[in-house]
């Protein structure tokens, strides 16, 4: 485009202090509201969110279908990892069901 334009906004319950990660058709952000979000790249609609237990100040890392966030405690990293893996697995399953329909 000749001039950049705002396509959409997404409001979280706190400030966003890092960059987004964009992978495929999804935008991943972490917020000071203690959640990580997956948003649709084109519409900005929330696909899913997962609690982190702490404010998120780092950019999400998306690697091999996993969304990883830096948080303070080891146990929180494990719990967040499991929640996010389940959310990504569900998203993948839902897509495969839509393709078959």
C-alpha positions as CSV (number, residue, x, y, z in Angstrom):
1,X,0.0,0.0,0.0
2,X,1.0,3.6,-0.6
3,X,0.2,4.6,3.0
4,X,0.2,2.3,6.0
5,X,-3.2,2.0,7.6
6,X,-4.4,0.6,10.8
7,X,-6.3,-2.6,10.0
8,X,-7.6,-3.6,13.5
9,X,-7.0,-3.3,17.2
10,X,-7.3,-5.8,20.1
11,X,-7.7,-4.6,23.6
12,X,-6.2,-6.7,26.5
13,X,-6.7,-6.0,30.2
14,X,-3.2,-4.5,30.5
15,X,-0.4,-3.0,28.4
16,X,1.5,-4.9,25.8
17,X,5.2,-4.3,26.4
18,X,6.7,-6.4,23.6
19,X,6.5,-7.2,19.9
20,X,4.0,-9.6,18.5
21,X,5.0,-12.9,16.8
22,X,3.3,-13.5,13.5
23,X,3.2,-17.1,12.2
24,X,1.0,-18.1,9.3
25,X,-2.4,-16.6,9.8
26,X,-2.0,-15.9,13.5
27,X,-0.6,-13.1,15.7
28,X,0.7,-14.0,19.2
29,X,0.9,-11.4,21.9
30,X,1.6,-11.4,25.6
31,X,0.0,-8.9,28.0
32,X,0.5,-7.4,31.4
33,X,-3.0,-8.8,32.1
34,X,-1.2,-12.2,32.6
35,X,-2.4,-13.8,29.4
36,X,-1.0,-14.8,26.1
37,X,-3.3,-14.4,23.0
38,X,-3.6,-15.9,19.6
39,X,-5.4,-13.6,17.2
40,X,-6.5,-13.9,13.6
41,X,-4.0,-12.0,11.4
42,X,-6.7,-10.5,9.1
43,X,-9.5,-9.7,11.5
44,X,-7.8,-9.3,14.9
45,X,-10.4,-11.6,16.5
46,X,-9.2,-13.7,19.4
47,X,-8.7,-17.4,18.5
48,X,-7.6,-18.4,22.0
49,X,-5.9,-17.1,25.2
50,X,-4.0,-18.8,28.0
51,X,-3.2,-17.5,31.5
52,X,0.5,-17.1,32.4
53,X,0.1,-16.2,36.1
54,X,2.4,-13.2,35.6
55,X,2.6,-10.1,33.5
56,X,4.2,-10.9,30.1
57,X,7.0,-8.6,28.9
58,X,8.7,-10.8,26.4
59,X,7.9,-11.5,22.7
60,X,6.3,-15.0,22.2
61,X,8.5,-17.6,20.5
62,X,6.6,-19.9,18.1
63,X,8.6,-23.0,17.3
64,X,7.3,-26.3,15.8
65,X,3.7,-25.4,16.6
66,X,4.4,-24.4,20.2
67,X,4.0,-20.9,21.6
68,X,6.5,-20.2,24.3
69,X,6.5,-17.3,26.8
70,X,9.1,-16.3,29.3
71,X,7.8,-16.2,32.9
72,X,9.5,-16.2,36.2
73,X,8.9,-19.5,37.8
74,X,9.7,-23.0,36.4
75,X,6.3,-24.5,37.4
76,X,4.5,-21.7,35.6
77,X,6.5,-22.4,32.5
78,X,5.4,-26.1,32.6
79,X,1.7,-25.2,33.2
80,X,1.7,-22.6,30.5
81,X,3.4,-24.9,28.1
82,X,0.8,-27.6,28.6
83,X,-2.1,-25.1,28.2
84,X,-0.7,-23.7,25.1
85,X,0.1,-27.1,23.6
86,X,-3.5,-28.1,24.2
87,X,-4.8,-24.9,22.6
88,X,-2.6,-25.4,19.5
89,X,-3.5,-29.0,19.3
90,X,-7.2,-28.1,19.5
91,X,-6.8,-25.5,16.8
92,X,-5.0,-28.0,14.5
93,X,-7.8,-30.6,15.2
94,X,-10.5,-28.1,14.4
95,X,-8.9,-27.1,11.1
96,X,-8.6,-30.7,10.0
97,X,-12.3,-31.3,10.9
98,X,-13.3,-28.3,8.8
99,X,-11.3,-29.6,5.8
100,X,-13.1,-32.9,6.0
101,X,-16.6,-31.3,6.1
